[in-house]
Amino acid sequence: MSRVALVTGASRGIGDHVVRALLGAGWVVVGLSRSGRVAEGAEGLSCDVTDAEAVGTAVNHVVGTHGRIDLLVNNAGLIETEQPLWDADVDEWWQVMVTNVRGPFLLTRAVVPHMIEAGGGRVINLNSGSGTRESDVLTAYHASKSALARLTGGVALAGAPHGVRAFDLAPGVVESDMTHSMELHRGRTEWTDPKDVTALVLALADGELDGFSGRFLRAGTDDLEELRRRSREGLGDGARMLRLRPWGDDDPVA
């Protein structure tokens, strides 16, 4: 039986690259986007990932049609206008949080019970190094990616006894409409190769990096062979996770 992948934000950018890579690896791929457009060979569904009813309908359709969902890739995301928090538009700021956090929450909540019933599965959340640090002009985006890491970690912990694993994949800076719209990347000439992103997606999907469940990986910087080795050998407590850094051994929160 063919493995089935569900990819959000599938109509363009990183989502489109992921869809094409999974198709090339023999997966049955269903792509969600507002437009419903998707690469040839995949099935496209129109879906607002922040709408619980729409997400439930889409997931039920996929399971009803294909019988299973082995892989969920939460890729759909937004970024706000670059400005200090006190200048931010309230609705725009909050919409970033809704899309980047509520969206993956709703998809994961709808998909994982089917994975558990089938004996396991994998969730890949397209995260960002932004989630590990602060920004003076992108507070919503950075906050949303930090929150997403907590969703990933929670799913990894609760899903482990059921064979469900979850990962944070930072794609680096892939050339796209979104990155071109950002002042941060104005004039940039070096971009992360989308093939570096899709190579990690395929390795995660195939179970080669299960030792990184609940942890961060970064395309364009991480070496896949090194990741494979560390996954086999195991990682230390807190490695590649968001953690509070104590000031020293005498810090009472350590």
VEXGUMAR-981944 format. One line per 2 residues: number of its first residue (from 1); their letters; for each residue x, y, z of N, C-alpha, C, O. Coordinates in Angstrom, 2 decimals, decimal comma. Layout:
NUM = a = X Y Z X Y Z X Y Z X Y Z ~ ...
//
This chain:
1 = ms = 0,84 -1,20 0,00 0,00 0,00 0,00 0,88 1,25 0,00 1,84 1,34 0,77 ~ 0,56 2,20 -0,85 1,34 3,43 -0,94 1,18 4,27 0,31 0,11 4,33 0,91
3 = rv = 2,27 4,92 0,70 2,22 5,83 1,84 1,56 7,14 1,42 1,70 7,57 0,28 ~ 0,84 7,75 2,36 0,05 8,94 2,06 0,57 10,12 2,88 0,73 10,03 4,10
5 = al = 0,82 11,23 2,20 1,29 12,45 2,84 0,28 13,57 2,64 -0,32 13,69 1,57 ~ 0,10 14,37 3,68 -0,76 15,55 3,62 0,13 16,76 3,87 0,79 16,84 4,90
7 = vt = 0,14 17,70 2,93 1,02 18,86 2,99 0,18 20,13 2,93 -0,65 20,28 2,04 ~ 0,40 21,04 3,87 -0,33 22,32 3,84 0,53 23,40 3,18 1,75 23,26 3,08
9 = ga = -0,13 24,46 2,72 0,59 25,50 2,00 1,26 24,94 0,76 2,40 25,28 0,44 ~ 0,53 24,06 0,07 1,13 23,21 -0,96 1,20 23,83 -2,35 1,78 23,24 -3,25
11 = sr = 0,61 25,01 -2,53 0,47 25,53 -3,89 1,72 26,24 -4,41 1,86 26,43 -5,62 ~ 2,62 26,64 -3,52 3,79 27,40 -3,99 4,90 27,32 -2,95 4,72 26,76 -1,87
13 = gi = 6,06 27,88 -3,30 7,18 27,97 -2,38 7,64 26,62 -1,87 7,67 25,65 -2,62 ~ 7,99 26,57 -0,59 8,51 25,35 0,01 7,50 24,22 -0,09 7,87 23,07 -0,35
15 = gd = 6,22 24,54 0,11 5,20 23,50 0,03 5,19 22,80 -1,31 5,06 21,58 -1,38 ~ 5,32 23,56 -2,38 5,35 22,98 -3,72 6,57 22,09 -3,89 6,47 21,00 -4,47
17 = hv = 7,73 22,54 -3,40 8,94 21,71 -3,49 8,76 20,40 -2,73 9,17 19,34 -3,21 ~ 8,14 20,46 -1,56 7,93 19,25 -0,75 6,98 18,30 -1,45 7,22 17,10 -1,49
19 = vr = 5,90 18,83 -2,01 4,95 17,99 -2,73 5,64 17,24 -3,87 5,47 16,03 -4,02 ~ 6,43 17,97 -4,66 7,10 17,35 -5,81 8,11 16,30 -5,37 8,24 15,25 -6,01
21 = al = 8,82 16,57 -4,28 9,81 15,61 -3,79 9,14 14,33 -3,30 9,61 13,23 -3,59 ~ 8,05 14,47 -2,57 7,33 13,29 -2,09 6,74 12,48 -3,24 6,78 11,25 -3,22
23 = lg = 6,19 13,17 -4,23 5,68 12,47 -5,42 6,80 11,68 -6,08 6,62 10,52 -6,48 ~ 7,97 12,31 -6,21 9,10 11,65 -6,84 9,58 10,43 -6,07 10,18 9,52 -6,64
25 = ag = 9,31 10,42 -4,76 9,72 9,28 -3,92 8,62 8,22 -3,83 8,76 7,25 -3,08 ~ 7,55 8,40 -4,58 6,52 7,38 -4,64 5,36 7,53 -3,67 4,54 6,63 -3,53
27 = wv = 5,30 8,67 -2,99 4,20 8,90 -2,05 2,93 9,31 -2,79 2,98 9,92 -3,86 ~ 1,79 8,97 -2,21 0,53 9,60 -2,59 0,46 10,90 -1,81 0,60 10,89 -0,58
29 = vv = 0,26 12,01 -2,50 0,33 13,32 -1,85 -0,97 14,08 -2,04 -1,49 14,19 -3,15 ~ -1,49 14,59 -0,93 -2,62 15,51 -0,95 -2,13 16,85 -0,43 -1,55 16,93 0,65
31 = gl = -2,37 17,89 -1,21 -1,92 19,22 -0,84 -3,08 20,13 -0,50 -4,05 20,21 -1,24 ~ -2,97 20,82 0,62 -3,98 21,79 1,04 -3,48 23,21 0,79 -2,32 23,52 1,06
33 = sr = -4,35 24,04 0,29 -4,07 25,47 0,13 -5,39 26,19 -0,04 -6,42 25,56 -0,28 ~ -5,37 27,49 0,07 -6,62 28,24 -0,15 -7,12 28,09 -1,58 -8,32 28,01 -1,82
35 = sg = -6,18 28,04 -2,52 -6,56 27,94 -3,93 -6,90 26,52 -4,34 -7,65 26,30 -5,29 ~ -6,35 25,55 -3,63 -6,53 24,16 -4,03 -5,59 23,71 -5,13 -5,62 22,55 -5,54
37 = rv = -4,73 24,64 -5,61 -3,79 24,28 -6,67 -2,64 23,46 -6,09 -2,20 23,68 -4,96 ~ -2,16 22,52 -6,89 -1,07 21,65 -6,43 -0,35 21,10 -7,66 -0,91 21,10 -8,76
39 = ae = 0,88 20,64 -7,48 1,65 20,10 -8,59 0,96 18,91 -9,22 0,23 18,17 -8,56 ~ 1,19 18,73 -10,51 0,60 17,61 -11,24 1,02 16,29 -10,60 2,20 16,08 -10,31
41 = ga = 0,06 15,44 -10,41 0,33 14,15 -9,80 -0,16 14,05 -8,37 -0,35 12,96 -7,83 ~ -0,36 15,22 -7,74 -0,90 15,27 -6,39 -2,37 15,64 -6,43 -2,86 16,14 -7,44
43 = eg = -3,06 15,38 -5,35 -4,45 15,78 -5,22 -4,52 17,09 -4,45 -3,95 17,19 -3,36 ~ -5,19 18,09 -4,99 -5,29 19,38 -4,33 -6,66 19,61 -3,72 -7,69 19,32 -4,34
45 = ls = -6,66 20,12 -2,50 -7,91 20,46 -1,83 -7,84 21,90 -1,35 -6,82 22,35 -0,83 ~ -8,92 22,63 -1,54 -9,02 23,99 -1,02 -9,39 23,91 0,46 -10,38 23,28 0,83
47 = cd = -8,58 24,56 1,31 -8,84 24,47 2,75 -8,18 25,64 3,47 -7,00 25,93 3,25 ~ -8,93 26,30 4,33 -8,39 27,30 5,24 -7,93 26,54 6,48 -8,74 26,01 7,23
49 = vt = -6,61 26,47 6,69 -6,08 25,63 7,77 -6,38 26,19 9,15 -6,11 25,52 10,15 ~ -6,94 27,40 9,23 -7,30 27,96 10,54 -8,77 27,70 10,88 -9,23 28,08 11,96
51 = da = -9,50 27,04 9,98 -10,92 26,75 10,16 -11,07 25,29 10,59 -10,81 24,38 9,80 ~ -11,47 25,07 11,83 -11,53 23,72 12,39 -12,44 22,81 11,58 -12,11 21,65 11,33
53 = ea = -13,59 23,32 11,17 -14,53 22,49 10,42 -13,96 22,12 9,06 -14,07 20,97 8,62 ~ -13,33 23,10 8,39 -12,75 22,83 7,07 -11,61 21,82 7,18 -11,48 20,93 6,33
55 = vg = -10,79 21,95 8,22 -9,69 21,00 8,41 -10,23 19,60 8,66 -9,74 18,63 8,09 ~ -11,24 19,49 9,52 -11,83 18,19 9,78 -12,39 17,54 8,54 -12,23 16,33 8,33
57 = ta = -13,06 18,33 7,71 -13,62 17,81 6,47 -12,53 17,32 5,53 -12,65 16,26 4,92 ~ -11,45 18,12 5,41 -10,34 17,75 4,52 -9,67 16,46 4,98 -9,40 15,57 4,18
59 = vn = -9,39 16,38 6,27 -8,71 15,18 6,80 -9,60 13,95 6,64 -9,12 12,89 6,26 ~ -10,88 14,09 6,93 -11,79 12,95 6,75 -11,86 12,52 5,29 -11,98 11,33 5,00
61 = hv = -11,80 13,49 4,38 -11,80 13,15 2,96 -10,56 12,34 2,59 -10,65 11,34 1,89 ~ -9,40 12,79 3,08 -8,16 12,08 2,75 -8,19 10,66 3,29 -7,86 9,71 2,57
63 = vg = -8,59 10,50 4,54 -8,64 9,16 5,14 -9,71 8,31 4,45 -9,50 7,12 4,21 ~ -10,84 8,92 4,13 -11,89 8,18 3,45 -11,49 7,73 2,06 -11,89 6,66 1,60
65 = th = -10,71 8,56 1,39 -10,30 8,25 0,02 -9,10 7,31 -0,03 -9,07 6,37 -0,83 ~ -8,11 7,58 0,82 -6,84 6,85 0,75 -6,62 5,87 1,90 -5,68 5,07 1,86
67 = gr = -7,48 5,94 2,91 -7,40 4,96 3,98 -6,45 5,25 5,10 -6,47 4,57 6,13 ~ -5,59 6,27 4,93 -4,57 6,52 5,94 -3,88 7,86 5,68 -3,99 8,42 4,60
69 = id = -3,17 8,37 6,68 -2,24 9,49 6,53 -0,99 9,11 7,31 -1,02 9,01 8,54 ~ 0,10 8,89 6,60 1,35 8,48 7,23 2,24 9,66 7,60 3,06 9,57 8,51
71 = ll = 2,08 10,77 6,88 2,94 11,93 7,07 2,11 13,20 6,96 1,33 13,37 6,03 ~ 2,30 14,09 7,92 1,70 15,42 7,87 2,82 16,44 7,84 3,70 16,42 8,70
73 = vn = 2,81 17,31 6,86 3,78 18,40 6,77 3,03 19,71 6,93 2,31 20,14 6,03 ~ 3,21 20,34 8,09 2,59 21,65 8,36 3,52 22,74 7,84 4,48 23,13 8,51
75 = na = 3,20 23,22 6,65 4,05 24,21 5,99 3,40 25,58 5,87 4,11 26,59 5,82 ~ 2,07 25,65 5,83 1,39 26,93 5,63 1,79 27,93 6,71 1,83 27,59 7,89
77 = gl = 2,10 29,16 6,31 2,51 30,15 7,29 2,45 31,57 6,75 2,38 31,79 5,54 ~ 2,47 32,52 7,67 2,44 33,94 7,34 3,56 34,67 8,07 4,12 34,16 9,04
79 = ie = 3,87 35,86 7,58 4,80 36,76 8,27 4,21 38,16 8,22 3,53 38,52 7,26 ~ 4,47 38,94 9,25 3,86 40,26 9,32 4,76 41,35 8,74 5,91 41,09 8,38
81 = te = 4,22 42,56 8,65 5,02 43,72 8,27 6,11 43,95 9,30 5,87 43,85 10,50 ~ 7,30 44,24 8,85 8,44 44,39 9,76 8,41 45,76 10,43 8,67 46,79 9,81
83 = qp = 8,10 45,74 11,72 8,06 46,96 12,51 8,01 46,60 14,00 7,64 45,47 14,34 ~ 8,36 47,53 14,89 8,30 47,23 16,33 6,89 46,87 16,76 5,92 47,29 16,14
85 = lw = 6,80 46,11 17,82 5,50 45,62 18,31 4,51 46,74 18,51 3,33 46,58 18,17 ~ 4,94 47,88 19,05 3,99 48,96 19,35 3,46 49,67 18,12 2,52 50,45 18,21
87 = da = 4,06 49,41 16,95 3,55 49,95 15,69 2,73 48,92 14,91 2,20 49,22 13,84 ~ 2,63 47,72 15,44 2,00 46,62 14,71 0,49 46,81 14,58 -0,16 47,33 15,48
89 = dv = -0,03 46,39 13,44 -1,48 46,31 13,27 -1,98 45,10 14,05 -1,49 43,99 13,88 ~ -2,97 45,33 14,89 -3,44 44,27 15,79 -3,92 43,06 15,01 -3,55 41,93 15,33
91 = de = -4,74 43,27 13,99 -5,32 42,14 13,25 -4,25 41,39 12,46 -4,26 40,16 12,41 ~ -3,33 42,12 11,84 -2,27 41,47 11,07 -1,38 40,65 12,00 -1,03 39,51 11,69
93 = ww = -1,01 41,22 13,15 -0,15 40,54 14,11 -0,79 39,24 14,57 -0,15 38,19 14,60 ~ -2,06 39,32 14,93 -2,74 38,14 15,45 -2,97 37,09 14,38 -2,96 35,89 14,67
95 = qv = -3,18 37,51 13,14 -3,40 36,56 12,06 -2,16 35,69 11,84 -2,28 34,52 11,49 ~ -0,98 36,26 12,05 0,24 35,47 11,95 0,22 34,36 13,00 0,54 33,21 12,70
97 = mv = -0,15 34,71 14,22 -0,24 33,71 15,28 -1,29 32,65 14,95 -1,06 31,45 15,15 ~ -2,44 33,09 14,45 -3,51 32,15 14,13 -3,07 31,17 13,05 -3,27 29,96 13,19
99 = tn = -2,47 31,68 11,98 -2,06 30,82 10,87 -0,92 29,89 11,28 -0,95 28,70 10,97 ~ 0,08 30,43 11,96 1,30 29,67 12,24 1,18 28,74 13,44 1,99 27,82 13,59
101 = vr = 0,19 28,97 14,30 0,05 28,13 15,49 -1,28 27,36 15,45 -1,30 26,13 15,58 ~ -2,38 28,08 15,28 -3,68 27,40 15,23 -3,74 26,43 14,06 -4,28 25,33 14,20
103 = gp = -3,20 26,81 12,92 -3,22 25,93 11,76 -2,58 24,58 12,04 -3,24 23,55 11,89 ~ -1,30 24,55 12,43 -0,67 23,26 12,75 -1,38 22,51 13,88 -1,46 21,28 13,86
105 = fl = -1,89 23,26 14,88 -2,64 22,63 15,97 -3,86 21,88 15,42 -4,08 20,72 15,75 ~ -4,64 22,56 14,57 -5,85 21,93 14,04 -5,53 20,73 13,17 -6,17 19,68 13,28
107 = lt = -4,53 20,87 12,30 -4,18 19,73 11,43 -3,67 18,55 12,24 -4,07 17,41 12,01 ~ -2,79 18,82 13,19 -2,22 17,75 13,99 -3,29 17,08 14,83 -3,33 15,85 14,95
109 = ra = -4,17 17,89 15,40 -5,26 17,37 16,22 -6,18 16,46 15,41 -6,68 15,46 15,92 ~ -6,38 16,81 14,14 -7,27 16,01 13,30 -6,59 14,77 12,74 -7,24 13,74 12,56
111 = vv = -5,29 14,85 12,47 -4,58 13,76 11,79 -4,05 12,70 12,74 -4,15 11,51 12,45 ~ -3,49 13,11 13,88 -2,78 12,16 14,74 -3,66 10,99 15,22 -3,16 9,87 15,28
113 = ph = -4,94 11,20 15,55 -5,74 10,03 15,94 -5,78 8,94 14,86 -5,82 7,76 15,18 ~ -5,77 9,34 13,60 -5,73 8,36 12,51 -4,37 7,67 12,46 -4,29 6,47 12,18
115 = mi = -3,30 8,41 12,74 -1,97 7,80 12,80 -1,90 6,78 13,92 -1,36 5,69 13,75 ~ -2,43 7,15 15,07 -2,41 6,24 16,22 -3,17 4,96 15,90 -2,72 3,86 16,22
117 = ea = -4,32 5,11 15,27 -5,12 3,94 14,90 -4,38 3,03 13,94 -4,53 1,81 13,98 ~ -3,54 3,65 13,07 -2,79 2,87 12,08 -1,46 2,35 12,62 -0,76 1,61 11,92
119 = gg = -1,11 2,72 13,84 0,13 2,22 14,43 1,29 3,19 14,40 2,40 2,83 14,80 ~ 1,06 4,42 13,93 2,13 5,42 13,95 2,11 6,33 12,75 1,32 6,16 11,82
121 = gr = 2,99 7,31 12,78 3,10 8,28 11,69 4,08 9,37 12,09 4,65 9,34 13,18 ~ 4,26 10,34 11,21 5,22 11,41 11,46 4,62 12,76 11,09 3,90 12,90 10,10
123 = vi = 4,94 13,75 11,92 4,51 15,12 11,70 5,76 15,98 11,55 6,63 15,98 12,42 ~ 5,85 16,72 10,46 6,95 17,65 10,25 6,39 19,06 10,25 5,55 19,41 9,42
125 = nl = 6,84 19,87 11,20 6,43 21,26 11,28 7,53 22,14 10,69 8,67 22,11 11,16 ~ 7,18 22,93 9,68 8,15 23,86 9,10 8,32 25,01 10,09 7,48 25,91 10,16
127 = ns = 9,40 24,96 10,82 9,68 25,95 11,85 10,71 26,94 11,32 10,79 27,15 10,11 ~ 11,48 27,54 12,19 12,46 28,54 11,78 13,43 28,80 12,92 13,08 28,67 14,09
129 = gs = 14,66 29,16 12,56 15,59 29,62 13,57 15,05 30,82 14,30 15,49 31,13 15,41 ~ 14,09 31,51 13,68 13,45 32,66 14,32 12,78 32,26 15,64 12,65 33,09 16,55
131 = gt = 12,37 31,02 15,74 11,71 30,57 16,94 12,63 30,40 18,13 12,17 30,17 19,25 ~ 13,93 30,52 17,91 14,90 30,34 18,98 15,50 31,66 19,47 16,39 31,66 20,32
133 = re = 15,02 32,79 18,94 15,60 34,08 19,33 14,57 35,18 19,16 13,46 34,96 18,67 ~ 14,95 36,38 19,59 14,04 37,52 19,53 14,28 38,33 18,26 15,31 38,21 17,60
135 = sd = 13,28 39,15 17,92 13,39 40,10 16,82 12,80 41,43 17,25 11,82 41,47 17,99 ~ 13,39 42,51 16,79 12,85 43,83 17,11 11,69 44,21 16,20 10,93 45,12 16,52
137 = vl = 11,55 43,51 15,05 10,53 43,93 14,08 9,61 42,81 13,61 8,71 43,05 12,81 ~ 9,81 41,60 14,10 8,97 40,47 13,68 8,53 39,68 14,92 8,79 38,49 15,02
139 = ta = 7,87 40,36 15,83 7,52 39,71 17,10 6,48 38,61 16,93 6,56 37,59 17,62 ~ 5,53 38,78 16,04 4,52 37,74 15,85 5,12 36,50 15,23 4,87 35,39 15,70
141 = yh = 5,92 36,67 14,20 6,52 35,51 13,51 7,41 34,73 14,46 7,33 33,50 14,53 ~ 8,27 35,44 15,19 9,18 34,75 16,11 8,41 34,07 17,22 8,73 32,93 17,59
143 = as = 7,41 34,75 17,77 6,61 34,15 18,84 5,86 32,92 18,33 5,74 31,92 19,05 ~ 5,36 32,99 17,12 4,60 31,87 16,57 5,49 30,65 16,38 5,05 29,52 16,60
145 = ks = 6,72 30,86 15,97 7,61 29,73 15,74 8,11 29,13 17,06 8,36 27,93 17,13 ~ 8,26 29,97 18,08 8,56 29,42 19,41 7,41 28,56 19,90 7,62 27,46 20,42
147 = al = 6,19 29,06 19,72 5,02 28,30 20,13 4,91 26,99 19,35 4,53 25,96 19,91 ~ 5,22 27,04 18,07 5,14 25,84 17,25 6,08 24,75 17,77 5,74 23,57 17,75
149 = ar = 7,26 25,15 18,24 8,19 24,18 18,80 7,61 23,48 20,01 7,87 22,30 20,24 ~ 6,81 24,21 20,80 6,17 23,58 21,96 5,09 22,59 21,51 4,89 21,56 22,16
151 = lt = 4,39 22,89 20,42 3,45 21,92 19,89 4,18 20,66 19,43 3,76 19,54 19,71 ~ 5,29 20,87 18,73 6,08 19,74 18,25 6,53 18,86 19,41 6,38 17,64 19,38
153 = gg = 7,07 19,50 20,44 7,55 18,75 21,59 6,45 17,99 22,30 6,64 16,85 22,71 ~ 5,30 18,63 22,44 4,18 17,97 23,10 3,68 16,76 22,34 3,37 15,73 22,93
155 = va = 3,61 16,89 21,01 3,17 15,77 20,18 4,20 14,64 20,23 3,84 13,46 20,27 ~ 5,49 15,00 20,22 6,54 13,98 20,29 6,45 13,18 21,59 6,60 11,96 21,58
157 = la = 6,20 13,87 22,69 6,11 13,19 23,98 4,86 12,31 24,07 4,95 11,12 24,40 ~ 3,71 12,89 23,77 2,46 12,14 23,90 2,33 11,07 22,82 1,69 10,05 23,04
159 = ga = 2,93 11,32 21,66 2,79 10,37 20,55 3,75 9,21 20,60 3,50 8,19 19,96 ~ 4,84 9,33 21,35 5,87 8,29 21,34 5,35 6,90 21,65 5,72 5,95 20,95
161 = ph = 4,50 6,73 22,67 4,01 5,37 22,95 3,14 4,78 21,84 2,88 3,58 21,81 ~ 2,69 5,65 20,93 1,80 5,22 19,84 2,52 5,16 18,49 1,88 4,94 17,46
163 = gv = 3,83 5,36 18,49 4,57 5,33 17,24 4,47 6,61 16,44 4,80 6,62 15,25 ~ 4,02 7,71 17,07 3,90 9,00 16,39 5,10 9,86 16,77 5,41 10,03 17,95
165 = ra = 5,76 10,41 15,77 6,92 11,26 15,99 6,69 12,62 15,34 5,96 12,74 14,36 ~ 7,32 13,64 15,91 7,13 15,01 15,41 8,47 15,73 15,38 9,32 15,51 16,24
167 = fd = 8,64 16,59 14,40 9,93 17,24 14,17 9,73 18,71 13,81 8,75 19,08 13,18 ~ 10,69 19,54 14,22 10,77 20,93 13,76 11,84 21,01 12,70 13,01 20,74 12,96
169 = la = 11,45 21,39 11,50 12,39 21,53 10,40 12,48 23,00 10,00 11,52 23,58 9,49 ~ 13,64 23,59 10,24 13,89 24,96 9,81 14,46 24,90 8,39 15,50 24,28 8,18
171 = pg = 13,80 25,53 7,42 14,22 25,39 6,02 15,33 26,33 5,59 15,70 26,35 4,41 ~ 15,87 27,12 6,53 16,84 28,13 6,11 16,13 29,26 5,40 14,98 29,58 5,71
173 = vv = 16,79 29,88 4,45 16,18 30,98 3,70 16,04 30,56 2,24 16,96 30,75 1,44 ~ 14,91 29,98 1,92 14,61 29,56 0,56 14,03 30,74 -0,21 13,19 31,47 0,33
175 = es = 14,45 30,93 -1,43 13,95 32,04 -2,23 12,48 31,82 -2,55 12,11 30,80 -3,13 ~ 11,64 32,77 -2,16 10,20 32,64 -2,36 9,57 34,03 -2,34 10,24 35,02 -2,08
177 = dm = 8,27 34,08 -2,62 7,57 35,36 -2,55 7,68 35,97 -1,16 7,85 37,18 -1,01 ~ 7,58 35,12 -0,13 7,62 35,63 1,23 8,98 36,21 1,58 9,07 37,32 2,12
179 = th = 10,05 35,48 1,26 11,38 35,98 1,62 11,74 37,22 0,80 12,45 38,10 1,29 ~ 11,27 37,29 -0,44 11,54 38,48 -1,25 10,79 39,71 -0,71 11,20 40,85 -0,95
181 = sm = 9,70 39,47 0,00 8,92 40,60 0,53 9,52 41,19 1,80 9,06 42,24 2,27 ~ 10,53 40,56 2,36 11,06 40,95 3,67 12,26 41,89 3,53 13,19 41,64 2,77
183 = el = 12,22 42,97 4,29 13,36 43,90 4,32 14,62 43,18 4,79 15,72 43,48 4,34 ~ 14,43 42,22 5,69 15,55 41,46 6,25 16,40 40,81 5,16 17,61 40,66 5,32
185 = hr = 15,76 40,43 4,05 16,47 39,71 3,00 16,67 40,55 1,74 17,04 40,02 0,69 ~ 16,44 41,85 1,85 16,65 42,71 0,68 18,12 42,66 0,25 19,02 42,86 1,06
187 = gr = 18,35 42,39 -1,01 19,70 42,33 -1,54 20,38 40,98 -1,35 21,53 40,81 -1,77 ~ 19,72 40,04 -0,73 20,32 38,72 -0,52 20,59 38,03 -1,86 19,76 38,06 -2,76
189 = te = 21,75 37,42 -1,97 22,10 36,69 -3,20 22,33 35,21 -2,94 22,37 34,42 -3,89 ~ 22,47 34,81 -1,69 22,67 33,41 -1,36 21,42 32,87 -0,66 20,96 33,42 0,34
191 = wt = 20,90 31,79 -1,21 19,66 31,21 -0,69 19,86 29,74 -0,38 20,74 29,09 -0,95 ~ 19,04 29,21 0,51 19,08 27,78 0,78 18,51 27,03 -0,41 17,44 27,37 -0,92
193 = dp = 19,22 26,01 -0,84 18,75 25,19 -1,96 17,52 24,39 -1,51 17,59 23,68 -0,51 ~ 16,41 24,50 -2,22 15,22 23,72 -1,84 15,49 22,22 -1,75 14,81 21,52 -1,00
195 = kd = 16,48 21,73 -2,49 16,81 20,31 -2,42 17,35 19,92 -1,05 17,19 18,78 -0,62 ~ 17,99 20,87 -0,36 18,45 20,60 1,00 17,25 20,40 1,94 17,29 19,58 2,85
197 = vt = 16,19 21,17 1,69 14,98 21,04 2,50 14,30 19,71 2,22 13,96 18,97 3,14 ~ 14,11 19,41 0,96 13,39 18,19 0,61 14,17 16,93 0,97 13,57 15,89 1,26
199 = al = 15,50 17,00 0,95 16,30 15,84 1,37 16,02 15,51 2,84 15,93 14,33 3,20 ~ 15,90 16,54 3,68 15,60 16,30 5,08 14,16 15,81 5,25 13,90 14,93 6,07
201 = vl = 13,24 16,37 4,50 11,85 15,91 4,57 11,77 14,42 4,24 11,11 13,66 4,95 ~ 12,43 14,01 3,18 12,37 12,60 2,77 13,03 11,70 3,80 12,54 10,60 4,07
203 = al = 14,15 12,15 4,37 14,82 11,35 5,40 13,94 11,22 6,64 13,84 10,14 7,23 ~ 13,31 12,31 7,04 12,40 12,25 8,18 11,21 11,34 7,88 10,82 10,53 8,71
205 = ad = 10,66 11,49 6,69 9,49 10,70 6,31 9,80 9,20 6,28 8,94 8,38 6,57 ~ 11,03 8,86 5,93 11,44 7,46 5,84 11,87 6,89 7,20 12,21 5,71 7,28
207 = ge = 11,87 7,71 8,25 12,23 7,22 9,57 13,71 7,17 9,85 14,14 6,55 10,82 ~ 14,51 7,81 8,99 15,96 7,77 9,16 16,44 8,65 10,31 17,56 8,48 10,80
209 = ld = 15,60 9,60 10,74 16,03 10,56 11,75 15,08 10,59 12,94 14,86 11,64 13,54 ~ 14,52 9,43 13,28 13,53 9,39 14,35 14,12 9,80 15,71 13,38 10,19 16,61
211 = gf = 15,43 9,71 15,85 16,07 10,15 17,08 15,94 11,64 17,32 16,22 12,12 18,42 ~ 15,52 12,37 16,30 15,32 13,82 16,42 13,87 14,18 16,71 13,52 15,36 16,63
213 = sg = 13,04 13,22 17,05 11,65 13,54 17,36 11,60 14,53 18,52 12,23 14,32 19,56 ~ 10,84 15,62 18,32 10,75 16,67 19,32 11,87 17,69 19,24 11,99 18,53 20,12
215 = rf = 12,69 17,63 18,19 13,88 18,47 18,11 13,97 19,21 16,77 13,23 18,93 15,82 ~ 14,91 20,17 16,72 15,13 21,02 15,55 16,15 20,41 14,60 17,14 19,81 15,03
217 = lr = 15,89 20,57 13,30 16,88 20,33 12,25 16,85 21,55 11,34 15,84 22,24 11,24 ~ 17,98 21,82 10,68 18,02 23,00 9,80 18,63 22,65 8,45 19,76 22,19 8,36
219 = ag = 17,85 22,87 7,41 18,31 22,64 6,04 19,37 23,67 5,67 19,32 24,82 6,10 ~ 20,32 23,25 4,86 21,36 24,15 4,39 22,54 24,27 5,32 23,60 24,77 4,93
221 = td = 22,38 23,83 6,55 23,46 23,86 7,54 23,76 22,47 8,05 24,92 22,07 8,14 ~ 22,72 21,72 8,40 22,91 20,36 8,88 23,38 19,44 7,76 22,92 19,54 6,62
223 = dl = 24,30 18,57 8,10 24,77 17,53 7,19 23,94 16,28 7,42 23,84 15,80 8,55 ~ 23,34 15,75 6,37 22,41 14,64 6,52 23,08 13,40 7,10 22,49 12,72 7,93
225 = ee = 24,29 13,11 6,68 24,97 11,93 7,22 25,26 12,10 8,70 25,15 11,14 9,47 ~ 25,62 13,30 9,11 25,85 13,56 10,53 24,55 13,42 11,32 24,55 12,88 12,43
227 = lr = 23,46 13,89 10,75 22,16 13,74 11,41 21,79 12,26 11,55 21,29 11,85 12,60 ~ 22,04 11,49 10,52 21,75 10,06 10,60 22,56 9,40 11,72 22,04 8,59 12,48
229 = rr = 23,83 9,77 11,81 24,69 9,18 12,84 24,19 9,54 14,23 24,08 8,68 15,10 ~ 23,88 10,82 14,43 23,43 11,26 15,75 22,06 10,67 16,10 21,77 10,39 17,26
231 = sr = 21,24 10,49 15,10 19,94 9,87 15,35 20,10 8,44 15,85 19,39 8,01 16,76 ~ 21,04 7,71 15,25 21,29 6,33 15,67 21,87 6,27 17,08 21,50 5,41 17,88
233 = eg = 22,80 7,19 17,37 23,52 7,15 18,64 22,75 7,77 19,79 23,01 7,46 20,95 ~ 21,80 8,64 19,47 21,02 9,30 20,51 21,57 10,67 20,86 22,77 10,91 20,76
235 = lg = 20,68 11,57 21,26 21,07 12,93 21,60 20,86 13,16 23,10 20,03 12,51 23,73 ~ 21,63 14,08 23,65 21,53 14,39 25,06 20,24 15,12 25,40 19,57 15,66 24,52
237 = dg = 19,91 15,14 26,68 18,71 15,82 27,15 18,73 17,29 26,77 19,68 18,00 27,10 ~ 17,71 17,74 26,10 17,60 19,14 25,73 18,32 19,53 24,45 18,17 20,66 23,99
239 = ar = 19,10 18,63 23,87 19,82 18,96 22,64 18,85 19,25 21,51 17,90 18,49 21,29 ~ 19,07 20,35 20,81 18,23 20,80 19,71 16,78 21,05 20,15 15,85 20,84 19,38
241 = ml = 16,60 21,49 21,40 15,28 21,86 21,91 15,35 23,26 22,49 16,42 23,74 22,85 ~ 14,18 23,91 22,59 14,12 25,21 23,25 14,20 25,01 24,75 13,37 24,31 25,33
243 = rl = 15,19 25,61 25,38 15,37 25,46 26,81 15,85 26,78 27,41 16,50 27,57 26,73 ~ 15,53 27,02 28,68 16,04 28,17 29,41 17,51 27,91 29,74 17,85 26,85 30,27
245 = rp = 18,36 28,86 29,42 19,78 28,68 29,70 20,12 29,30 31,06 20,03 30,52 31,22 ~ 20,50 28,48 32,05 20,83 29,03 33,37 22,11 29,83 33,33 22,92 29,66 32,42
247 = wg = 22,30 30,72 34,31 23,51 31,52 34,34 24,73 30,72 34,80 25,87 31,17 34,64 ~ 24,50 29,55 35,38 25,58 28,69 35,85 25,02 27,57 36,70 23,80 27,43 36,84
249 = dd = 25,93 26,76 37,26 25,48 25,63 38,08 24,74 26,06 39,33 23,98 25,29 39,91 ~ 24,98 27,32 39,76 24,34 27,80 40,97 22,99 28,47 40,72 22,36 28,98 41,64
251 = dp = 22,55 28,47 39,45 21,24 29,06 39,12 20,15 28,18 39,68 20,12 26,99 39,35 ~ 19,24 28,70 40,50 18,20 27,86 41,11 17,22 27,27 40,10 16,50 26,33 40,43
253 = va = 17,17 27,82 38,87 16,25 27,23 37,88 16,93 26,15 37,05 16,29 25,54 36,20 ~ 18,22 25,92 37,28 18,96 24,93 36,48 18,45 23,53 36,78 18,94 22,55 36,21
//
